[in-house]
Amino acid sequence: MRALGIDFGLKRVGLAVSDPTGTLVSPYKTIVRTTRDALFDEILDIIVKESIETVVVGLPLSLDGEDTLTTRQARNFAQSLERRTDKPILLMDERLSSAQAEEELNAADVRGRKRKMALDSQAAVIILRSWLESGH
């Protein structure tokens, strides 16, 4: 089953996809946000183009598990996406995914301008990988 992982952000949205077996997860791209409609259009195109069956949106809870403003924005984004597609939209706790993505990019020696774009898609990889490993 191909799944799409989304690291939602107000400026950039990182994407990752799984292989058809749900074993491997790869960074897909980072979308620099312009308009809300353009963001949804691009994601919906990717869902069709990549034969995505499930979408997993990272839920940025605070370290103590509470909702924050960003958590509510991610929930609103997921609900808006859910109204636009018949694919299941799931939420996955993403606490510490950005820190883990930073560590992985350091290990891969990714630097400079590429790093900012890679960080969001790498966080999406971690979100999707966590969901797949949880046995969904």
C-alpha positions in Angstrom: 0.0 0.0 0.0 1.5 3.3 -1.0 1.2 6.0 1.6 2.0 9.7 1.6 3.5 11.3 4.7 3.0 15.0 5.3 5.0 17.3 7.5 2.7 20.3 7.6 4.1 23.8 8.1 2.9 27.3 7.5 5.8 28.1 5.1 6.8 24.7 3.8 5.1 21.3 3.6 7.4 18.2 3.4 6.2 15.1 1.6 7.4 11.5 1.7 6.1 8.4 0.0 6.3 4.7 0.8 6.9 2.0 -1.8 4.0 -0.3 -2.7 4.9 -2.8 0.0 4.9 -0.2 2.7 8.5 -1.2 3.6 10.6 1.7 2.3 10.0 5.4 2.8 11.6 8.1 0.6 11.6 11.9 0.7 9.4 13.1 -2.1 9.5 16.9 -2.2 9.0 20.0 -0.2 6.3 22.4 -1.3 6.9 26.1 -0.6 3.4 27.4 0.3 1.9 30.1 -1.8 -1.9 29.8 -1.6 -4.0 27.3 0.2 -5.7 26.2 -3.0 -2.4 25.7 -4.8 -1.2 23.6 -1.9 -4.2 21.3 -2.0 -4.1 21.1 -5.8 -0.5 19.9 -5.7 -1.1 17.4 -3.0 -4.2 16.0 -4.7 -2.2 15.7 -8.0 0.5 13.7 -6.2 -2.1 11.4 -4.6 -3.3 10.5 -8.1 0.0 10.5 -9.8 1.7 8.3 -7.2 -1.4 6.0 -6.6 -1.5 6.9 -2.9 -3.9 4.9 -0.8 -3.5 6.5 2.6 -2.3 9.9 3.8 -0.5 10.4 7.1 -0.3 14.0 8.5 2.1 14.7 11.3 0.5 16.1 14.4 2.8 18.5 16.2 1.8 18.1 19.8 3.7 19.8 22.5 6.2 17.7 24.5 3.6 17.2 27.2 1.1 15.9 24.6 -1.0 19.1 24.6 -2.4 20.8 21.5 -0.8 24.0 20.4 -1.7 26.6 17.7 0.4 24.6 15.2 -1.4 21.4 16.3 -4.8 23.0 15.6 -3.5 24.3 12.2 -2.4 20.8 11.3 -5.7 19.3 12.3 -7.6 21.9 10.2 -5.3 21.1 7.2 -6.0 17.4 7.6 -9.8 18.0 7.8 -9.6 20.3 4.7 -7.7 17.6 2.8 -10.1 15.0 3.9 -13.0 16.9 2.3 -11.1 17.0 -1.0 -10.3 13.3 -1.4 -11.8 9.9 -0.7 -8.4 8.6 0.7 -8.2 8.1 4.4 -6.4 11.0 6.1 -4.7 9.9 9.4 -2.9 11.9 12.1 0.4 10.7 13.6 2.1 12.2 16.6 5.3 13.8 15.3 6.9 15.0 18.5 10.7 15.2 18.0 10.5 14.3 14.2 12.2 17.6 13.3 15.0 16.9 15.8 15.4 13.4 14.4 15.4 14.8 10.8 18.2 17.2 11.8 20.2 14.3 13.1 19.7 12.3 10.0 20.7 15.2 7.8 23.8 15.8 9.9 24.8 12.2 9.5 24.3 12.5 5.7 26.3 15.8 5.7 23.5 17.8 4.0 24.4 21.5 4.3 23.5 24.9 2.9 20.3 25.9 1.1 19.4 22.3 0.3 19.2 21.6 4.0 16.1 23.7 4.7 14.1 22.0 1.9 15.5 18.6 2.8 14.5 19.0 6.5 10.8 19.1 5.8 10.7 16.1 3.5 13.0 14.2 5.9 10.6 15.0 8.8 7.8 13.6 6.5 9.9 10.4 6.1 10.1 10.0 9.9 6.4 10.6 10.3 5.5 8.1 7.7 8.1 5.6 8.8 6.8 5.8 12.4 3.3 5.2 11.2 4.3 2.2 9.1 6.4 0.7 12.0 3.4 1.2 14.4 1.6 -1.5 12.4 -1.2 1.0 11.5 
